[in-house]
Amino acid sequence: MSIPESFGSPPIEIFDETPERAMVVFAHPDDAEIGAGGTVAKWARDGCEVSYVQCTSGSSGSNDPSVSSDDIVPIRAEEQRAAAQVVGVKRLIVLDHADGELEANRRFLGELVEALRTCRPDVALCHDPYRMTGFNHRDHRMAGFTIMDAIYPYARDHLHFPEHVRKGLKPHKTRHLLFWGSDSPNTVVDVSSTIDVQIEALSRHRSQIPGLRRGSDVESRMRERRRRNAAGMPFEYGELFRRISTRA
């Protein structure tokens, strides 16, 4: 189903299928719930096996000058585990790169290829690295570029990273890649039934989103943003993505 927006904008298609398996690749703790928490909660509720791949430890995620990286890492790790449990994630993989130092290099590529071949998702979700209308954290860009490469061609072809195959992991073809935070989204997911779960999960990230609670201004802004995402759609709240699909 496609509903055209304004002249010159891509049509927005409603993505209403529930994949059997999905993998969310995100740079820092809390990114997954901010970008795709409603979608993840909906799919998990409907039987999808969701895996998280957290790329960094979140070691620079504090504005408090009295807090060190050694202080914040275990806090953010516990917050992420709690949030993942709320939305129904089955597997949390932590790659543990330093916050702000993620590189689109062979090591990181190999880690994501191995994760794809292990989790075998039908759909992967990640930051859109091509976002240009606002600031885009460098770690977000590195994650987005690398998951694109990992899906095609590296995870698909057995002669790339053959050490995985020798360990018993088979090549894997991911059907869809959904980018959140895009300047030109073309896909929306109806999250009207799971926006409460998304907000509950985000409230677990207390070190990053203080003041988020039922009835708060923070909650109101989150709801309003997702309400705008669903403008013109036959539902109240939506999450927008730029979808790239491989050939069947």
Backbone as a ProteinNet text record, in pm:
[ID]
protein_1_A
[PRIMARY]
MSIPESFGSPPIEIFDETPERAMVVFAHPDDAEIGAGGTVAKWARDGCEVSYVQCTSGSSGSNDPSVSSDDIVPIRAEEQRAAAQVVGVKRLIVLDHADGELEANRRFLGELVEALRTCRPDVALCHDPYRMTGFNHRDHRMAGFTIMDAIYPYARDHLHFPEHVRKGLKPHKTRHLLFWGSDSPNTVVDVSSTIDVQIEALSRHRSQIPGLRRGSDVESRMRERRRRNAAGMPFEYGELFRRISTRA
[TERTIARY]
86	0	88.9	71.5	152.7	63.7	102.9	29.3	124.5	104.4	199.5	195.7	313	319.9	314.9	406.4	407.5	481.9	463.5	530.5	682.1	746.1	890.5	939	850.4	888.6	856.4	934.9	903.8	774.1	698.5	577.7	614.8	530.1	553.4	472.8	540.8	475.9	461.6	347	324	387.6	479	544.3	466.4	383.4	293.3	321	434.7	468.7	550.8	540.8	622.4	729.1	855.8	961	976.8	1031.3	1059.6	1174.6	1276.2	1392.5	1432.6	1473.4	1520.6	1644	1732.8	1855	1868.8	1884.7	1897.2	2042.6	2107.2	2246.6	2246.6	2305.3	2300.9	2432.7	2467.4	2599.1	2610.7	2511.6	2522.3	2399.8	2412.7	2295.5	2192.5	2069.4	1946.8	1913.7	2011.4	1984.8	1875.9	1875.9	1779.8	1637.2	1616.1	1480.8	1435	1528.3	1493.3	1455.4	1533.9	1513.4	1406	1391.3	1302.7	1233.7	1222.1	1167.8	1025.1	941.5	803.3	791.8	872.2	872.9	922.7	1032.8	1088.8	987.8	924.7	827	709.3	664	551.7	589.3	704.3	745	770.4	836.6	864.1	733.5	638.1	507.7	440	461.7	394.7	475.8	581.9	654.1	788.2	832.2	962.7	1074.1	1179.5	1298.1	1391.7	1403.8	1480.3	1615	1721.2	1856.1	1904.2	1975.2	2038.7	2189.5	2250.2	2395.9	2435.1	2485.9	2530.5	2678.2	2712.7	2847.9	2950.7	2910.5	3004.3	2956.4	3043.3	3009.4	2934.4	2925.4	2865.2	2953.8	3083.9	3179.9	3193.2	3140.3	3146	3008.3	2912.3	2773.8	2733.3	2798.3	2757.2	2800.1	2711.4	2744.4	2784	2790.9	2827.3	2979.8	3046.1	3192.5	3250.3	3166.7	3216.6	3211.9	3154.1	3137.8	3247.9	3313	3417.7	3360.7	3439.5	3397.4	3379.5	3467.2	3454	3323	3276.1	3149	3029.6	3032	2911.8	2890.1	2996.4	2979.9	2889.1	2913	2822.5	2679.6	2664.1	2529.5	2454.8	2520.1	2454.4	2432.1	2522.6	2504.4	2379.8	2361.1	2242.8	2115.5	2122.9	2006.4	1967.5	2067.2	2037.4	1978.8	2031.4	1975.1	1829.2	1801	1663.8	1570.7	1616	1533.5	1508.1	1611	1595.4	1493.5	1493.8	1396.7	1254.4	1237.3	1104.2	1046	1126.2	1073.4	1071.3	1131.7	1121.6	1236.8	1354.6	1472.5	1519.9	1552.8	1597.3	1747.8	1825.7	1971.6	2031.2	2124.6	2197.6	2345.2	2399.8	2542.4	2607.4	2711.2	2781.9	2923	2952.3	3084.1	3189	3145.8	3232.4	3343.2	3318.8	3412.3	3400.5	3503.9	3498.2	3400.7	3323.2	3229.6	3307.2	3265.8	3333.3	3450	3480.8	3596	3558.6	3431.1	3388.4	3445.8	3502.9	3565	3505	3479.8	3429.9	3548.1	3606.1	3724	3692.6	3794.2	3770.8	3730	3784.3	3747.7	3597.5	3548.5	3407.7	3319.9	3361	3287	3273.8	3383.6	3380.2	3287.5	3284.6	3194.9	3048.8	3014.3	2874.9	2839.8	2933.3	2908.7	2884.1	2965.3	2947.1	2812	2772.3	2642.4	2528.3	2537.2	2434.7	2427.1	2540.6	2542.3	2498.5	2511.8	2467.3	2317.4	2272.2	2131.6	2038.2	2091	2018.9	1887.1	1894.4	1771.6	1712.9	1580.3	1512.1	1520.9	1521.1	1525.6	1633.2	1714.6	1809.3	1767.5	1793.7	1760.5	1883.5	1902.8	2022	2003.9	2100	2106.3	2126.8	2063.5	2088.4	2217.1	2321.9	2449.1	2445.8	2341.3	2334.8	2252	2216.3	2142.6	2228.6	2173.8	2252.2	2190.5	2063.9	1996.9	2020.4	2087.9	2121.4	2249.5	2301.5	2421.6	2391.1	2487.5	2474.6	2601.8	2589.5	2706.1	2792.1	2921.4	3011.7	2993.5	2975.6	2952.7	2828.5	2724.6	2604	2635.8	2715.1	2750.6	2832.1	2929	3012.2	2928.9	2833.7	2746.4	2661.9	2604.1	2518.4	2592.3	2708.6	2786.4	2827.1	2868.2	2924.5	2817.6	2697.3	2593.5	2550	2552.4	2522.7	2622.4	2749.4	2852.5	2841.5	2813.4	2805.3	2693.5	2578.8	2467.2	2500.2	2555	2586.5	2722.4	2818.4	2803.6	2857.8	2912.2	3000.5	2931.8	2818.2	2752.7	2693.7	2662.4	2596.4	2690.1	2816.8	2908	3005.2	3014.7	3090.4	3240.7	3292.1	3435.9	3479.6	3384.9	3417.9	3413.9	3516.6	3529	3503.1	3581.3	3559.6	3582.9	3650.2	3669.4	3536.2	3436.2	3303	3244.5	3262.3	3209.5	3279.7	3409	3482.9	3435.9	3380.8	3325.5	3182.8	3128.4	2994.8	2885.7	2922.3	2823.9	2806.1	2683.7	2654.9	2637.5	2667.5	2636.8	2488.3	2457.6	2318.1	2281.8	2157.5	2105.3	1991.8	2011.3	1909.7	1819	1687.7	1592	1575.6	1563.5	1538.4	1635	1672.8	1747.9	1665.4	1630.1	1551.8	1641	1656.6	1735	1640.4	1665.3	1590.5	1669.7	1601.7	1666.7	1699.3	1621.6	1652.5	1594.8	1664.8	1611.6	1501.3	1504	1404.7	1346.3	1263.3	1201.4	1103.6	1089.5	993	902.6	917.2	844.9	801.7	683	634.8	580.7	604.7	549.8	451.1	334.1	231.5	273.5	303.4	344.8	242.6	119.9	16.8	-5.2	7.9	-18.1	101	219.4	338.9	415	358	429.4	447.3	352	367.1	485.4	504.6	617.6	749	751.8	871.7	908.9	811.7	838.5	881.8	821.3	862.5	1007.6	1044.6	1183.6	1279.8	1243.6	1329.7	1344.4	1243.4	1252.3	1357.6	1399.4	1505.3	1641	1654	1781	1783.4	1782	1768.9	1888.9	2006.2	2125.8	2125.1	2046.3	2046.6	1920.7	1808.4	1679.5	1613.2	1670.1	1609.6	1473.9	1385.2	1255.1	1150.9	1185.7	1087.4	999	874	775.2	638.2	540.6	405.5	357.3	307.3	256.1	359.7	487	593.8	599.2	665.9	685.7	769.3	863.7	948.5	862.2	772.5	684.1	595	542.4	454.3	525.9	652.6	728.5	753	781	802.7	676.7	563.1	436.3	404	426.5	393.9	478.4	605.4	692.7	640.9	600.8	550.9	410.8	335.5	205.8	225.8	324.4	353	400.8	475.3	522.4	406.3	292.4	176.9	76.5	113.6	20.3	-27.7	-159.3	-217.1	-231.7	-188.9	-197.8	-323	-366.1	-485.2	-454.5	-357.7	-325.7	-266.3	-249	-213.9	-64.4	13.9	157.6	237.8	348.2	430.5	579.3	659.2	804.6	844.1	924.9	965	1103.2	1119.3	1245.6	1268.8	1396.8	1431.3	1465.1	1385.4	1400.6	1476.1	1572.6	1642.5	1615.2	1573.9	1544.2	1631.4	1674.1	1752.6	1658	1711.7	1630.5	1601.6	1481.4	1442.1	1525.7
-119.3	0	123.2	213.2	333.8	456.3	550.5	675	788	861	966.7	1080.6	1136	1254.8	1376.9	1470	1589.8	1563.8	1654.6	1641.5	1637.2	1540.1	1528.7	1440.7	1399.9	1311.8	1168.1	1072.3	933.3	891.2	800.8	751.1	670.6	675.4	602.6	473.8	361.8	230.8	177.6	120.7	59.9	-78.6	-100.3	-230.6	-305.8	-400.9	-465.4	-613.8	-662	-801.9	-815.7	-930.9	-961.2	-1061.4	-1023.1	-1117.6	-1229.3	-1339.2	-1448.7	-1412.5	-1344.2	-1301.8	-1160.9	-1080.1	-944	-916.8	-830.8	-793.6	-642.2	-582.2	-438.1	-405.9	-329.9	-289.1	-142.5	-111.2	25.4	60.3	187.7	230.9	231	289.5	313.4	260.5	227.7	194.9	307.1	272.1	353.6	385.3	372.1	403.5	314.4	186.3	93.2	128.9	162	195.1	329.8	424.3	553.7	536.5	460.6	449.8	352.5	242.1	135.4	60.7	122.8	51.6	4.4	86.4	46.2	-69.7	-65.6	-172.6	-302.6	-295.4	-414.6	-476.5	-392.7	-443.5	-510.5	-451.1	-508.2	-643.2	-648.8	-774.1	-882.6	-847.5	-945.9	-1000	-912.5	-954.2	-1052.6	-1032.1	-1114	-1236.8	-1266.9	-1391.5	-1381.7	-1261.7	-1244.2	-1264.5	-1333.5	-1349	-1231.4	-1140.4	-1016.9	-1027.3	-994.3	-986.5	-842.3	-802.2	-670.9	-688	-598.5	-590.4	-448.4	-435	-305.1	-289.2	-185.4	-174.9	-117	-25	34.4	11.2	42.9	27.3	147.4	255.6	378.2	450.1	433.7	480.3	631.4	705.5	852.3	915	834	879.9	944	1052.2	1127.6	1272.9	1362.9	1506	1552.6	1459.8	1492.1	1488.4	1602.3	1603.6	1518.6	1480.4	1397.2	1248.2	1213.3	1072.4	1031.5	919.3	866.8	756.9	716	604.6	477.6	456	337.4	339.6	459.8	471.6	443.6	500.9	502	371.1	298	177.1	74.3	36.9	-62.5	-11.6	119	175.9	160.6	198.7	191.2	46.3	-41.1	-182.7	-239.1	-207.1	-254.6	-191.8	-62.8	3.2	-62.2	-95.1	-156.3	-295.7	-372.9	-506.6	-496.9	-401.1	-384	-340.3	-246.5	-198.1	-309.4	-388.1	-498.5	-599.5	-623.6	-716.5	-663.5	-532.9	-473.5	-493.7	-473.2	-483.9	-626.6	-720.1	-860.2	-914.9	-854.4	-900.8	-1035.7	-1126.6	-1260.5	-1269.6	-1191.6	-1201.8	-1062.5	-1034.3	-907.4	-935.8	-891.4	-905.8	-769.8	-762.6	-637.8	-649.1	-565.5	-569.7	-493.1	-396.3	-332.1	-245.5	-183.5	-82	41.7	123.4	246.7	345.1	410.9	513.6	625.5	659.6	763.7	715.2	585.3	531.5	418.4	407.2	302.8	331.5	231.3	247.2	147.5	193.3	105.4	28.5	-58.7	-132.7	-282.4	-360.9	-504.2	-575.3	-533.9	-598.5	-582.9	-459.8	-433.3	-502.5	-498.5	-566.1	-715.7	-776.5	-919	-950.5	-861.2	-882.2	-879.6	-785.4	-777.2	-891.9	-932.4	-1049	-1172.4	-1190	-1305.5	-1298	-1178	-1162.2	-1197.1	-1152.2	-1185.6	-1335.3	-1399.4	-1543	-1623.1	-1563.6	-1629.3	-1608.9	-1484.7	-1450.9	-1477.5	-1470.1	-1503.3	-1425.7	-1291.9	-1212.6	-1202.5	-1194.4	-1158.7	-1007.9	-933.4	-787.4	-739	-644.3	-575.8	-429.2	-367.7	-227.5	-157	-29.6	43.4	193.1	271.9	415.4	439.1	543.3	579.6	662.3	608.3	681.5	801.2	809.7	916.1	1035.6	1040.2	1155	1280.9	1384.7	1503.8	1633.2	1631	1755.4	1793	1708.4	1738.7	1667.2	1696.3	1626.9	1477.8	1397.7	1252.6	1200.4	1143.2	1095.1	1004.7	1024.1	945.7	795.8	752.9	611.1	560	645.8	606.5	583.2	673.4	657.8	530.9	504.6	386.6	258.7	256.7	139.3	121.3	231.3	222.6	177.8	237.1	197	49.5	8.2	-126.4	-233.9	-208.4	-311.1	-326.3	-216.4	-229.6	-323.6	-302.7	-387.9	-531.4	-545.3	-678.9	-760.4	-695.5	-766.2	-803.6	-706.6	-730.4	-670.2	-752	-894	-990.1	-936.9	-1018.9	-1135.6	-1114	-1225.2	-1325.8	-1277.9	-1362.1	-1462.5	-1424.1	-1502.5	-1582.3	-1710.3	-1799.5	-1774.1	-1710.9	-1687.2	-1562.1	-1484.1	-1374.1	-1427.9	-1398.6	-1445.7	-1596.8	-1675	-1821	-1884.6	-1814.4	-1869.4	-1890.6	-1810.4	-1831.7	-1964.6	-1991.2	-2114.5	-2234.7	-2221	-2330.6	-2355.1	-2252	-2267.4	-2320.8	-2343.6	-2398.8	-2298.4	-2170.3	-2068.4	-2066.2	-2067.5	-2065.7	-1922.8	-1896.7	-1765.1	-1733.6	-1604.4	-1565.2	-1443.8	-1444.7	-1333.8	-1266.8	-1142.1	-1064.1	-998.5	-1008.3	-963.2	-810.9	-749	-605	-539.8	-417	-331.5	-205.6	-178.3	-60.4	37.7	158.7	264.4	360.9	386.8	491.7	622.2	732.7	863.4	912	869.8	902.6	1037.4	1105.4	1226.6	1193.9	1074.8	1037.5	900.6	891.7	763.3	721.3	590.2	539	431.2	407.5	298.6	342.2	300.2	328.4	199.6	184	72.2	128.6	69	108.8	61.3	157.3	121.8	170.4	190.8	242.1	149.4	18.9	-77	-99.4	-46	-73.1	52.5	171.1	292.3	299.6	247.7	246.3	159.6	48.3	-40.4	29.2	98.1	171.8	276.1	351.5	455.1	392.4	279.5	209.1	162.8	111.2	67.7	186	296.8	415.3	470.1	453.1	502.5	427.5	310	234.7	302.2	386.7	456.5	586	571	687.9	781.1	726.9	811.8	900.2	862.3	933.7	1016.5	969.9	1036.7	1064.3	1156.2	1185.6	1252.4	1224.3	1289.5	1221	1105.6	1033.7	950.3	985.4	911.4	942.5	864.2	884.7	1025.8	1095.2	1229.7	1339.2	1304.6	1404.9	1473.3	1588.9	1659.2	1575.6	1499.5	1415.3	1310.6	1248.1	1149.6	1214.6	1332.1	1401.4	1430.3	1473.3	1502	1375.2	1264.7	1138.6	1094.2	1106.8	1067.3	1157.4	1286.7	1379	1352.4	1320.4	1291.3	1169.3	1066.4	945.7	965.5	1058.3	1092.1	1162.2	1251.7	1318.7	1217.6	1116.5	1013	941.6	935.9	862.8	953.4	1077.6	1170.4	1113.9	1111.1	1058.8	908.7	840.4	695	652.5	528.8	480.1	430.3	493.5	459.9	584	578	699.6	724.8	620.8	637.5	552.5	607.8	533.4	555.5	460.4	475.3	471.4	568.5	583	523.1	464.4	404.1	427.1	419.8	408.1	261.3	196.7	52.9	24.8	-65.4	-121.1	-270.8	-325.9	-468.3	-536	-656.5	-734.6	-809.9	-856.3	-938.1	-1072.1	-1121.5	-1251	-1364.7
0	0	0	-93.8	-101.9	-95.1	-11.6	2.3	-30.1	-141.3	-176.8	-77.8	-51.9	32.8	-59.2	-43.3	-126.6	-256.7	-355.4	-483.8	-463.2	-524.3	-515.4	-402.5	-311.8	-201.9	-239.9	-189.7	-222.1	-155.1	-217.7	-152.3	-27.7	71.5	195.5	192	199.3	195.1	336.8	366.1	496.8	497.5	589.7	604.6	712	669	764.9	784.2	734.8	759	886.4	950	1067.4	1026.9	1028.8	988.5	1091.3	1046.6	1139.3	1232.4	1176.2	1254.3	1212.4	1307.5	1280.4	1363.8	1311.1	1382.8	1380.2	1496.1	1509.3	1542.7	1455.8	1474.9	1516.2	1630.8	1681.4	1747.9	1738.9	1785	1936.6	2004.6	2149	2222.9	2351.2	2430.3	2420.6	2397.9	2383.3	2237.5	2144.2	2004.3	1944.5	1981	1922.1	1960	2086.6	2131.3	2076.1	2062.3	2003.6	1857	1781.8	1638.1	1596.2	1670.4	1623.3	1735.7	1853.1	1968.9	1951.2	1888.3	1867.1	1770.4	1664.3	1564.8	1625	1698.9	1762.2	1858.8	1940.1	2036.7	1965.8	1856.8	1781.4	1721.8	1655.6	1593	1697.1	1807.4	1912	1969.8	1992.1	2043.7	1949.2	1818.9	1718.2	1677.4	1752.8	1732.5	1663.4	1627.5	1563.9	1666.9	1625.5	1710	1681.4	1777.9	1758.2	1828.6	1755.6	1811	1806.5	1909.5	1916	1897.6	1819.5	1810.8	1850.6	1971	2024.5	1991.5	1917.6	1862.4	1960	2046.4	2142.2	2285	2377.9	2519.7	2575.4	2496.6	2549.3	2648.3	2633.4	2733.9	2743.8	2646.5	2652.8	2674.9	2713.5	2721	2851.2	2888.1	3006.4	2992.4	3033.2	3036.9	3175.7	3269.7	3407.7	3420.7	3447.3	3453.5	3566.6	3661.6	3771.7	3738.7	3624.1	3585.8	3487.8	3515.3	3427.6	3338.3	3237.9	3152.4	3234.2	3329.9	3415.3	3493.6	3525.8	3598.6	3507.4	3387.6	3304	3228.5	3194.8	3114	3181.6	3308.5	3368.8	3386	3406.9	3418.7	3287.7	3178.5	3048	3005.2	3043.3	3009.6	3076.9	3203.7	3275.2	3219.4	3185.7	3126.8	2994.2	2912.3	2783.2	2799.6	2892.9	2916.4	2959.5	3047.3	3095.2	2982.5	2899.5	2787.9	2686.8	2656.8	2561.8	2612.4	2742	2800.3	2785.8	2804.1	2793.7	2653.8	2548.6	2412.2	2359.7	2432	2394	2311.5	2324.7	2250.5	2305.8	2215.9	2255.8	2277.2	2199.6	2206	2199.8	2291.3	2292.4	2273.8	2160.7	2130.7	2151.1	2233	2260.1	2202.5	2102.8	2039.3	2118.5	2197.7	2296.8	2238.9	2123.8	2075.5	2164.7	2167	2245.1	2181.1	2263.2	2217.3	2146.6	2024.4	1948.3	1865.8	1872.2	1800	1705.2	1670.2	1577.9	1439.1	1377.9	1246.7	1147.7	1027.3	921.2	861.7	941.3	897.8	888.8	855.3	832.6	960.8	1074.3	1200.3	1227.3	1216.9	1243.9	1139.8	1013.7	908.5	938.9	979.4	1011.2	1127	1226.6	1340.1	1297.5	1208.7	1165	1070.3	986.6	901.1	987.4	1090.6	1179.7	1250.9	1293.7	1359.2	1262.9	1138	1039.2	1014.7	1003.3	977.6	1099.9	1218	1340.7	1362.5	1353.1	1382.7	1264.9	1142.4	1020.2	1006.8	1011.8	1007.2	867.4	861.6	737.5	715	825.5	822.4	918.4	874.2	962	971.9	1086.3	1109.3	1163.9	1121.8	1164	1137.9	1185.6	1156.6	1007.7	953.2	813.9	806	740.9	736.4	643	558.1	458	504.9	629.2	680.7	668	602.1	572	625.6	664.4	703.1	848.5	922.4	1061	1097.7	1215.6	1261.1	1278.4	1240.9	1248.5	1314.1	1431.9	1507.1	1418.5	1425.5	1340.8	1363.9	1487.5	1514.8	1442.4	1433.2	1360.8	1212.7	1156.1	1014.6	991.9	1078.9	1063.3	1073.2	1165.5	1179	1053.6	1002.9	885.5	760.7	735.4	618.6	628	746.8	760.2	752.1	805.3	793.9	648.2	570.1	426.6	359.7	386.7	327.2	378.3	507.3	566.1	501.5	477.6	413.9	270.5	197	55.7	21.4	-17	-49.8	55.8	165.8	249	319	386.6	456	357.9	238	137.7	73.3	53.3	-29.8	56.1	29.7	117.9	114.5	8.2	0.3	76.2	126.2	217.4	360.9	437.2	574.9	582.4	509.1	508.4	645.1	735.7	870.1	941.1	906.8	965.1	916.9	787.9	731.1	793.3	816.8	879.4	1022.1	1086.5	1221.8	1220.3	1101.7	1092	1060.4	1039.4	1004.9	853	809.3	666.4	616.9	489.7	432.7	449.8	452.2	476.5	393	342.1	262.7	340.5	378.5	448.4	344.9	365.1	263.1	262.2	378.9	387.5	486.1	455.5	547.4	569.3	693.9	728.6	803.7	747.4	811.3	883	1009.7	1079.3	1075.1	1104.9	1104.1	964.6	864.9	726.1	684.6	594.6	532.2	432	373.1	272.4	302.1	404.7	437.5	329.2	311.5	214.6	274	404.1	469.7	608.7	648.3	783.6	844.9	974.1	1050.8	1152.2	1160.1	1255.6	1394.2	1482.9	1619.3	1722.5	1678	1768.6	1887.9	1865.6	1972.7	2063.9	2025.6	2105.8	2145.5	2119.6	2158	2309.3	2385.4	2531.2	2573.1	2503.7	2534.2	2499.8	2386.6	2347.9	2452.7	2499.3	2599	2730.9	2765.3	2887.1	2876	2758.2	2737.8	2745.3	2683.1	2686.3	2827.7	2909.9	3047.4	3128.2	3079.1	3148.1	3131.1	3028.2	3003.6	3085.8	3214.6	3302.9	3295.4	3268.2	3261.5	3137.5	3036	2908.4	2885.6	2938.8	2913.8	3048.8	3125.9	3256.2	3238.7	3330.7	3327.8	3242.8	3182.1	3102.1	3193.9	3201.5	3278.5	3222	3261.2	3210.4	3242.9	3140	3159.1	3152.7	3132.3	3129.6	2993.4	2989.4	2863	2766.3	2820	2735.2	2664.4	2738.6	2677.3	2570.9	2601.5	2506.6	2375.8	2384	2262	2180.6	2249.3	2178.4	2105.8	2172.4	2111.2	1991.5	2007.8	1900.7	1776.9	1795.7	1681.4	1604.9	1675.5	1610.9	1553.4	1610.9	1552.8	1418.7	1410.9	1283.8	1178.8	1222.7	1129.7	1061	1128.7	1076.3	1006.3	980.9	915.6	782.2	763.3	640.8	636.3	743	747.6	825.3	809	879.6	1020.7	1087.1	1226	1291.4	1424.2	1498.7	1508.6	1531.1	1554.9	1456.1	1406.8	1313.9	1335.8	1289.8	1283	1136.1	1096	956.8	931.9	813.6	774.4	624.9	586.1	444.9	420.3	338.4	317.7	189.5	199.5	84.3	85.5	-27.7	-34	-138.2	-107.5	-201.7	-294.2	-404.8	-495.1	-431.7	-451.6	-393.6	-452.7
[MASK]
++++++++++++++++++++++++++++++++++++++++++++++++++++++++++++++++++++++++++++++++++++++++++++++++++++++++++++++++++++++++++++++++++++++++++++++++++++++++++++++++++++++++++++++++++++++++++++++++++++++++++++++++++++++++++++++++++++++++++++++++++++++++

